[in-house]
């Protein structure tokens, strides 16, 4: 056998041995953490992960959490958080480091957001890496259809791949609940459905404690998980109020600029059509008396299906006065929107502009009082636009 082949075989054997040793060490770390909660879904994963972890911390459990959404974060038992180091693109193998860190600080519970999109990777992540004692699926909506689709039902089936066998699953999904029920039954897993009545049971006072706009179904789902683990509603809710929100969480900022009042709503993270329309209508209801309405859509050329979906859908929503298109591949959104009836004269292309120029474009189209809402994608310039508007918001003492 040639020396090169011998060397290659030796390297492969060494990699196999090292991989086996690493997985043995990982399994040991997994077993050191008695409560492992795996959170999946189309929308709200990061928020629900943070809410559950905050509720458990308030209940006295030593809890770590890891979110993957807007910015990947590791949250420690005292509530402090640090960015997750990634030498290149996101990879599910990074969960090994998360478990190692959580076990190292004596965590009794770890709440982990599922970071996989490919259906087989979702299942693999659960079976080999997380091995959850509790599964959570927020919802199943029409997003990432190019990976999990092509239909919303297929998305639900993909998400169901991470349902842990012989454990317990919590979900706030209603339309595709039957998919989760069938898989849970096949795997011997108990299913707890958190429905609209649970969300409606939360009072105005319950929701007023949040410093940002949180969805009732997210809170109801997180509370149900905390109560399952012995944390009373009042205790868990208090912890949730004090928790730091995800950077992509829906928030509202008031900006006063040369006599103009702009109400900026961050809806970038809700990037499937159903969730985006819902937040748009919420914003319209919250600010019914404004003089103008501006929708900013952040497009991504690497997410063409999303741009086409949102463009088609928004043509049927309550109309904005102006639509600012930023990011990349904006022509896809524009083509879909105009083909379905949106007035092309309302479109302003801001592709390749800086966030400052995008802000100036929005201000230039604003009246005395204007609602401006960001939608589409939090990635790319989305988060930068949010920070730009937030840094110019009116502080409480200024508005007094």
Helices and strands as residue ranges (DSSP letters): H 3-31, E 35-40, H 45-58, E 63-67, E 73-75, E 81-83, G 92-94, H 95-104, E 109-113, H 119-124, I 125-130, E 134-137, H 145-148, H 152-160, E 168-171, H 177-186, E 190-193, H 196-200, H 204-208, H 216-228, H 233-242, E 251-257, E 260-266, H 273-286, E 292-299, G 301-303, H 304-314, E 322-327, H 330-339, G 344-346, E 347-349, H 355-364, E 369-375, H 382-390, H 396-399
